[in-house]
Amino acid sequence: MIHVCLRRARALLVLAGLLFAAAAPVAAQDDPLRIGGYEVAALDLVWAGHDVGFEILEGGTRVYVAYYDATRQLTLASARIGAQDWDFCKLDSMVGWDSHNQIALGLDAAGNLHVAANMHGSDLSYWRTTEPGDVCSAEPLAVLTDAAAEQAMSYPRFLRDAAGELIYAYRDGTSGRGDQIYLAYDTRRERFTRISDAPLIDGEGLYNAYLRGPVQGPDGWFHIAFVWRDTPDARTNHDLGYARSRDLRDWETSRGRPLPLPITYGTAEIVDPVPVEAGMINNNTPVGFDPDGRPVIAYHKFDAAGDTQVFLARDTGTGWEIVQATRWRDFRWEFGGTGTLDFRLVLDAPRSEGDWLIVPIRRDGRSLELVVDPYDLRVVEEREVRTFADRVAPYIDREEGLRIRTTTETFSGDPDPYRLIWTTLPSNRDAPRFDIPDPTVLRVLTPLSRVE
């Protein structure tokens, strides 16, 4: 496998036939397009045979992008903020067909980039740069803390704790039998340590908790929502749970009851005791906050008539207020089995907007918002909206069946973030396809406030 670095390259328009003969990244590059406060410019040609998450991160004076290129190879790119001259580095990792094999990026206090990617119940696949700002200095790490707990890694994620320390989170184990592990990075010593001897959440060999979060609220606390799952079959999700922490080390319930680690099914706070096969899915339980800063969890399950509905759960300080937000008829998302699902319903975190609570939704390809009265969580309007992807779509050529995919930079917390946009086929239950599309263009969206 090639390991190539190319410095200060400007993306170029080439014939597709040259792509596979080239050792360095190649891409389409027209004059940058400006849409909705962004400059949109091509970066590279990328794999479009199935949906898998790419990543973008801003830190210091540079922006970093990680993706699977047209040949499926994990690739890093970096440029000075606002510039279009990129450094590229191809890493020794090739993605297969698993849509779980997302990419995660983090930045430590010294300015070195951390990359975790291409894992689903897999051995550690992790790189760190040795020179701040230089993706060409990325080197693999063979072990972080304990090799025995790094042989079945999934769902990598980087975040910062309340002190700004880099935290790496992942699942150790498999669906239905997994533990949530959190590691803290010591920049001076260049090493990780486990936040606690025990996992954050332990499935005890019987369950797996799927988390959304941690997300830091306006109160400074970190909040997580999670569902329990019995087996790899998606039908076996049940029991919506919640926990919070000031420092990601000591956890408690919404009522302030301490939760000694590891949190287990027997000790966890249950927000809504949703049974198995009741229409609740993992990774679709985002946590947001109402205008008073109280956590609100959005999730879905079947109503009494068997239709799929969105529900909202809010921490009142004395318990959970649960309200059915939608009143849809003849919409039932029946899911099950193993492999990555093609989600008919996607929920984003509730957010405050003026005097209202807004719940973004994507249902069967339509972008919607629920406008909610925060006083009683009553929906006063369900409206169709145009997302950024919807606004950019007319400018993007795509084959039939390809979908527009976007990623927003969140690690820096900048209110005016970078974005990525590309087109791809949806996931295919992590199985190979008979046919695959041509590579598509990955575009970087630079806020106009940062354009040179």
URGI-V568633 format. One record per residue. RES is the residue in one letter. PHI is phi as a letter, one per 20 degrees, with the letter a starting at -180 (* if undefined). Layout:
RES;PHI, RES;PHI
This chain:
M;*, I;f, H;c, V;c, C;c, L;c, R;d, R;l, A;e, R;d, A;g, L;c, L;e, V;c, L;f, A;g, G;f, L;f, L;g, F;e, A;e, A;e, A;e, A;d, P;f, V;c, A;a, A;e, Q;b, D;e, D;f, P;g, L;e, R;d, I;c, G;l, G;n, Y;c, E;e, V;d, A;c, A;f, L;d, D;a, L;e, V;c, W;f, A;c, G;f, H;a, D;f, V;b, G;f, F;e, E;b, I;c, L;b, E;d, G;a, G;m, T;d, R;c, V;d, Y;c, V;c, A;c, Y;b, Y;d, D;f, A;f, T;e, R;m, Q;e, L;f, T;c, L;d, A;c, S;b, A;b, R;f, I;g, G;n, A;e, Q;c, D;e, W;d, D;e, F;c, C;b, K;e, L;e, D;e, S;b, M;c, V;f, G;e, W;d, D;e, S;f, H;f, N;e, Q;f, I;d, A;c, L;c, G;b, L;c, D;e, A;f, A;e, G;n, N;e, L;e, H;d, V;c, A;c, A;a, N;m, M;c, H;b, G;m, S;d, D;f, L;g, S;c, Y;b, W;c, R;b, T;f, T;d, E;c, P;g, G;n, D;d, V;f, C;f, S;e, A;f, E;c, P;f, L;d, A;e, V;b, L;e, T;c, D;b, A;g, A;f, A;e, E;c, Q;d, A;b, M;e, S;b, Y;l, P;f, R;b, F;d, L;b, R;d, D;e, A;f, A;e, G;n, E;f, L;f, I;c, Y;d, A;d, Y;a, R;d, D;d, G;p, T;c, S;f, G;n, R;b, G;b, D;c, Q;e, I;d, Y;c, L;d, A;d, Y;d, D;e, T;f, R;f, R;e, E;l, R;b, F;e, T;c, R;f, I;f, S;b, D;f, A;e, P;f, L;f, I;c, D;d, G;f, E;l, G;m, L;d, Y;c, N;b, A;e, Y;d, L;e, R;d, G;o, P;f, V;c, Q;e, G;e, P;f, D;e, G;n, W;e, F;e, H;c, I;c, A;c, F;b, V;d, W;e, R;c, D;e, T;b, P;f, D;f, A;f, R;f, T;e, N;f, H;a, D;l, L;f, G;d, Y;b, A;b, R;b, S;b, R;e, D;c, L;m, R;d, D;d, W;d, E;b, T;e, S;f, R;e, G;n, R;f, P;g, L;d, P;g, L;e, P;e, I;f, T;c, Y;g, G;f, T;d, A;f, E;f, I;d, V;f, D;b, P;f, V;f, P;f, V;f, E;l, A;d, G;n, M;e, I;c, N;f, N;m, N;c, T;c, P;f, V;d, G;c, F;b, D;e, P;g, D;e, G;n, R;e, P;f, V;c, I;d, A;d, Y;b, H;c, K;a, F;f, D;e, A;f, A;e, G;n, D;e, T;f, Q;c, V;e, F;c, L;c, A;c, R;c, D;f, T;e, G;n, T;c, G;r, W;d, E;e, I;d, V;c, Q;f, A;e, T;d, R;c, W;f, R;d, D;l, F;c, R;c, W;e, E;e, F;c, G;r, G;n, T;d, G;n, T;f, L;e, D;e, F;f, R;e, L;c, V;c, L;d, D;d, A;f, P;g, R;c, S;e, E;b, G;m, D;e, W;d, L;d, I;d, V;d, P;f, I;c, R;c, R;c, D;l, G;n, R;e, S;e, L;c, E;c, L;e, V;e, V;d, D;f, P;f, Y;f, D;c, L;m, R;e, V;f, V;e, E;b, E;d, R;c, E;e, V;c, R;d, T;f, F;f, A;f, D;f, R;f, V;e, A;g, P;f, Y;e, I;d, D;f, R;b, E;f, E;f, G;n, L;f, R;d, I;e, R;c, T;c, T;c, T;d, E;f, T;c, F;f, S;f, G;m, D;f, P;f, D;c, P;e, Y;f, R;b, L;d, I;b, W;b, T;d, T;b, L;f, P;f, S;f, N;c, R;l, D;m, A;d, P;f, R;d, F;f, D;c, I;c, P;f, D;f, P;g, T;d, V;e, L;e, R;d, V;d, L;d, T;e, P;g, L;g, S;f, R;d, V;f, E;f
